[in-house]
Amino acid sequence: MADKKVVLGLSGGVDSAVAAQRLMDQGYEVHGLYLDIGLGGEQSARDNAAKLGIPLTVRSIQQELEEHVCTPFAQDYLSGRTPIPCARCNRAVKFPALLAFADEIGARYVATGHYARIGVGTDGGPILLRGTSSNDQSYMLSRLTRDTLERIVFPLGDAPKEQTRQEAQASQLPAASRPDSMEICFIPDDDYAAWLDARGGTPPPGNFVDAQGNVLGTHKGFHHYTIGQRRGLGVSSSGRLFVTEIRPHTNEVVLSHGEGLHASLVHTEDLNWLAEEPLTQPLQVEVRLRHSRHQDPATLIPLGDGRVDIHMERPARAPTPGQLAVFYRGDQVLGSGWIV
């Protein structure tokens, strides 16, 4: 495989366009791959590719997305969990599609516009590092495997988002003025509850209750809510109310004034370990329990079978089933597990 040949996931956005430009400036032979989910956007990617002067291939991933991302996303919500589809997609759909095309054309590497970095571990293998930007996206990449990391290039890992936009403007890329997309790609209007309702099988309205089971009001269906939520509840109270538990088996959403919202012990499963040394004994780390820059000191306790308990140094607010716990040591991503 050619060491300077790379397949780049190219969309109509500014990040992947600038990633392509940076790769070209570094001497790479860039081949764009647009992953089509059936909701439009191909022409914007073609505009970027034409301006950059790189070939673009279009491949449909609709079937893979439905099987590995959309269906589990719906199942999670209907089970009272709050899923993270991007993290699932990166491991099960996006990077496998990029790598498959790279193998087809004899490319050694694949690349995306993610704000993260690849480093070299103490064993000489690849490690995942957070991006230097405040827009760090290492959380969403923490389910990748070390084998995949060996073939990834992240051109924007050391770039502030503002610099990316400036580079796009300087190169007169079509995406330079395109706004950032924040929503889930297969739910373009960002109304996931309506998307779930359209698929069918969503729960009917039920009761808001307190911890003792007293009825406080009526909810719209428990798939509309997540742990820690306080807006949009529609229940009057003398103080602020928060969602503290979702009970699918009784179609109840438990509210409180904050009692029961914090936890010193967080349970996880399906550990994806990326560090050089295995996790065989308690380990002090920093942990993120949601996609944000906030992280807290904690101790990991491996239980076997991919289960890890997290003992928080300070009680964590609203650890939410279905979200990821991502473990850091400095800039290095050590691994992740799904919160249960």
Buried (B, 14 or more C-beta within 10 A) or exposed (E): EEEEBBBBBBBBBBBBBBBBBBBBEEEBBBBBBBBBBEEEBBEBBBBBBEBBEBEBBEEEBBEBBBEBBBEBBBEBBBBBBBBBBBBBBBBBBBBBBBBEBBEEBEBBBBBBBBBBBBBEBEEEBBBBBBBBBEBBBBBBBBBBEBEBBEBBBBBBBEBBBEEBBBBBBEBEBBBBEBEEBEEBBBBBEEEBBEBBBEEEEBBEEBBBBBEEEEEBBEBBBBBBBBBBBEEEBEEEEEEEBBBBBBBBEEBBBBBBBBEEBBBEEBBBEBBBBBBBEEBEEEBEBBBBBBBEEEBBEBBBBBEEEBBBBBBBEEEBBBBBBBBBBBBBEEBBBBBBBBBE
